[in-house]
């Protein structure tokens, strides 16, 4: 849910790496040199050649660079006046996200890259606009009525939709390829599209996914002007983005207009759209941006985390046995200096106290999957509620087996770290 420069395109980056772009502001005038042989800049091209060579394995490349540098801070430049720091240092993350938060706004470059999708919603705004939306959302997320609303939505979606779908898949012996969630629609604007139960929505889901992927791809362009040129000429991926966003905006606008004309009293509704609408200071376009931002936050993040979770536990019966007692979704950092020599191992016990076995939270600056500082994810507890409810219901009732036994699935860098091609699972009821 929370963003820095690159986190606009990588909401949950399991490696705890942040690409923090900046222009005149710098962490230090004495930025350490890049590791020899891994990030050696050229006079005019900067690190562009290395970036192009490693774009297909971007995250692994970042791990190699940062692992070889003692401070885990590496300076970089690319054509187009792009200058920034790649970091995996918890101290640097804290400096940017909390200690000197005011010095690191989104900035024009980041906002422009994601504005077609996010507009001026909470993830793509700075200053007073961000403060206003954050204040309204924070007030609502802390209300008991919203928490109860979320719990009810998650319970209904899990027990009445997801479990029956998995049961049918088990009976028919057919694999399934995704977990789709309607409850984010319930929470954001109190609508139940029933997509998980076979209620359609394929066109919108495709458009929404494409819009996120193409927006994230702008950050991965070899040259910063290429996506602008394609948008100007209305060709290629930028044309698809325009078409996809037309579908997304039409759907969200219809929901907003329907919500405004609904006869029942607004006071009866606990969804976020109603709360923002009641404030009386947001235009329909602003409400649309707000809805899209929260849909991005609630749909892709939870489903991506659960996809990786079920892939991992499908080959770890020992973990399944333990997870039946207590559930939490995990992702993995990959630096030995931060997580120890077993950083590449899936070991859930690392999150529990050695003596009492009780969950111990890590510093959000060491593990910033829900961001940190003033932009800390407001929906963190909602996400944990969703993931724990789904994981508990599924593991208690079904045996999940990945169709393809691969050492590690490929990932897609989108607004979340999605699994390429989704995850096909065979389901057997216990």
N, C-alpha and C positions, 0 to 999 in steps of 0.2 A: 504494500500500500504506500510505502514511503519512498521518496525519491531524492537522489543527488543527480549529478549530470547524466551519468550513464544509467542510473537506477530508474530513470523514466522509461528506459527500455528493458531493464532487468529488475523487476520488482523483487523477485526472490532469487538471489544469486547465491547458490549454496556454498560457493567458495569464499564468501565474505570479502569479496573484492569490490572496490568502488573505483569507477573512472570519474575523477572529479575535475571537470573542465573549468578553466578560469582564464581571464585575460590579464588584467593589471594586478589583481590580488594574488599573492603567492604565500605559501606556507613559510618559506624561508628564502632569503637571497642566496643561501648556500645549499642549493638543491644538489644532492649527491649524484655522481655520475652513474650512467646506466651500466649494468653488468656487461662486461666485454663479451662480444660474440652473440649476445642475445638481443640487445637493443642498441645497436651502434648507429647513430643518426648520420645521414648524408647531408652535405652542405645545403642543398636546396630542397631535397625530397624528404628530409627528416627521417622518420621511421616507416615511411610509406611502403618501401619494398618489403620490409619484414612483415608489416601488417598484411599485405596482399598474400605473401607466401603462407601465412599462418591463419588467415581468416576462416578457413574451414575447420580449424581446431583452436578457436580463439581462447577459450577458457583454459585449456591445457597449456597454451603458450603463455598466458598470464601467470599461471602457477610456476612455470619454469623460470620466468623472469624474476618474479618476486621472491621465489625460494632462494635464488642465488645472490640476493642482495641483503646484507645484514639488517638494514633498517626497514625493509619491505616497502620503501618509497622509491618510485622510479619516475624520473622526468621524461616527457616526450614532446615532440613537435611533429606536425604534419602540414602539408601545404594547405593554404587557406587560412593562415593565422590561427590554427588550432594548437593550443599549448596547454598542457595539463600534467597531472600527476596520477599515476596508477598506484594504488596503495592497498596493502593488506595489514597495515599496522593499526591495532586497536587505538593507540594514542592519537594517530592522525585522524582516524574516523571520529573520535571524540572531539578533537579540535574543530573539525569541520561541522559536525552535526549538532554540537552542543556549545562548547566553550566559545567559539567564534561564529556561531550560527548566522548572525547578521551579515558577516562578510562573504557569505557563500549563497547568494540567491540563485534561482534557476538561471536567470539571464536570458537575453534575447535568442541566443543560439538554441538552447534547449527548448524553450517555449515554442519557437517557430517549427522545430522538428516534430513536435507532438500536438500542435494546436489543431490540426485537422481532426484528430481523434478526441483529444481531451479538452479542446477549447480553453476556457479560463476556469476550469474546474479546480478543485482543491489540490490536485496533484500537479497542476501546471500554472500556478499563480504565485505571486510574491506579495509582500507588503500588506496593505490594508485589505485587499481582496482575499488573500489567503487567510489573514487573521479573522475576517468576518465569517468565512465558511468554516474554518476550524472551530471557532467559538460555538457556532450553531450545532455542528456535528458532535463536538465534544460534550455539549450539554445533553444532547439526546442519547448518546452512547452510554452515558452514566446514569440514565434513568432506569429505574426498575422495570417500568412498563415495556421499554424496548428490549431489555434483556429477557423478560418473560416472553415477549413476542418472538424473539429469535429462537429460544428454546422450543416453543410450540411449533414453529415453522420447521426446524430441523427434525424434530421428532416425527411430525406428520410426513415429511418428505422421505425420511429414512424407512419408517415402518410401513407406510402405505404405498410407497412407490418403489424405492430402491430394492427392498427385500423381495417383493413379489416379482420384480424384473429378474433378479438373480435366481429366484426359485424356478421361474419358467426356463431360464437358460440352462439350469441344472437338469431339469426334467427332459428338455429337448436335446441335451448334449451338444449344444452349439456354443461357440465362444462369443464373448462380448468385447467391444472395443473401446468403451468409454463410460465414465460416470458423468452424467449431466445433472446439473442442479437447478431446480426451480426456486429454491428458497431465497436466493439472493434477490430475485424479483419480488418475492413476498416482503422481504425486509426493506428494500429500496422504495417500492411503490405499491405494495399490497396488491399485486396481481399474481395469479397463478397460471402460467402458460401451460403447465402439465406436459412439458416436453419429455421428461423422463418416462412418463407413462404412455408415450406415443401420441402426444398432442401436437406433433409437427414442429414448426419453428426451424426447420433445416436451413431455409434461406437466410434468416436472420443470424443463426449461429455461424454459418459459413462467412457471411459478411462481417460479422463482429470479429471472428478469428483472423480473417484476412486483413482487416483494418489494423489490428494490433500488430500483426507480423510485419506488414509493410511499414508502419510507423517506426517499429524497432529497427528495421533494415536501414532506415535513413542514417542511423548512427554507425552502421557498418559500411557505409559507402566509402570507396577508396578516396574520392575527392568530394568535398562538401557541396560543390555546386551541381553535382550530377542529378540529384533528386529534384532540385529546383528547376533544372532545365527540362527534365521529363514532365514535371508538373505544368510548366509553362506551355509545353507542346502537347500536353494531355495524351501521353503515350506510355506504354509499358505498365510497370507497377503503379505509377502515380495515377494512371487512368483507372486501374482496378480499385485503388484506394478511394478515388472519387465516387465510383459506383457503389462500393461497399458502404461508404459513409452515408450515401443517399438512403440506402436500406435501413441503416441503423437509426438515422435521424427521423425517418418516417415512422418507424416503430416507436421510438421514444416520444416523439411529438404527439402521436396518437394516444399514448398512455397518459401524458400530461393533460391533454385536452379532455380525455375521458374522466380523469381524476377531478378536474375542476368542475365538471358538470354533474358529477355524481350527487344524487339527492341527499344521501345520508350525511349526518353531521361530521365535520372534520375532526371534531374533538374525540370521535370514536376511533380514529385511526392512529396507529403507533408507527407507521412507516416513515422513512426519512423524507420522502418527497412531500408528504403532507406537512411535516415540520418546517421544511424550508419554505414552502408555499405560504404557510401561516405567518411567516416573518414579514411578508408583504413588501420586500425590497428586492426581489429577484424577478427579472423578466423571464418570459418563456424560454428564450435562448439560454439564459443563465441557468434556469432549472434543467434544461436539456443537458448542458455540460455537467452539471452536478450529478444527474442520474447516470450518465455515461461513465463518469469517473468512479462512482461507487460500484457500478456493474463490473468494470474492469478489475477493481480491487477484490470483489467478492466472488467472481466466477472463475477466472483463470488461476488465481493463486491457490485456492483450496483444492481444486481438481488436479492441478499439477503436482502439488505436494502429495496427495493421495495416490496418484498414479505411480510416482517413484516409490512411495511407501509399499504399495502392494507388489510392485515388481521385486523389491528387496526381500520382503518376507515370504514371497512365494517359494523361495529356495532356502528359507531358514526356519524349519519347524521348531527349532529351539527358541527362537524369538517369538514365534506365534504362541508357544506355550506360555511364555512370560507375559506377552502382551494381553492375554486374556484376563490377567489380573489388573493391569493398569495400562492405559493407552496414551500414547503421545506420538505425534508425527515428528520425524527427525530428518535433517539433511546434514551434509558433511562438509566441513572445511578441510583443506588439504595441505596446510603448512605445518610441518613438524614442530617448528619453534613456538607455535600457538597451541596446537592440539596434542602434541606428543608424537612418538614414533609410530603409533598405531592410527594416525590420522586418516588413513585410507580404508580402515576397517569399519564395517558397520557394527558398532558395539554400543547398544543403547545404555548399557550400564554406566557409561562415562557421564551420564546426566544424573546419576543417583549418588547420594552420599555413601562413602565406603562403610561407615559405621551403622547408620540408621536406615539406609536404602531409600531415603526420601529424596524426591526431586529437588535439584539445586539449579537455580537459574544462573546462566552465564551473563556476563556484562553484555548489554546490547551493542556496545562498541566492538566487542570481540565476535559477536554473533548477530549481525544487524539485519537479519531476514525480515524483521518487522520495523526496520529503520531504528532511529534513536533520536534523542533530543526533542526539540519542539515539534518535529514532524513524526514522532513515534506513532505507529499504526493505531488508529482508534478502534479498528475492528479486530484487534489481536485476539481478544477473548472469544469473539464470535467465531473467528476462524478455528480456534482450538475446539470450541464446542462442536462445530461442524465435523472436523476431522476425527475427533474422539468418538462422536456418536456413530459416524459411518464405519470407522475401523472396528469399533466394538461390536456393532450389529453384524457386520459381515464376517469377522473372524469367529464369532460365537456360533454362527449358523452354517458357514460354508467353508470349503477348502478351495483356495484360489491357486491355480497353476498357470504360469505363463506359457503361452502356446509356443513361442520361440525361445529356446534356451541360448541366450547370448551372454557373453561375459559382462558387457555393459551396453545398454541401448544408446543410440545416438540422441543428442539433445537438439532443440531448436531454440535459438536466442530470440525470444519475443518479449512481450511485456512480462512474461514469467519464463522460467527455464522449463519449457515443455518437452515432453518425450516425442521424438520424431515418429510420426505415424501412429501415435497413440499406443495403447497397451492391450493386446489381445489376450484374454484370460479364459481358461476353462473353469467352469464353476461346478462344484459337486456339493450337494447339500449333505450335511453331517447327519 
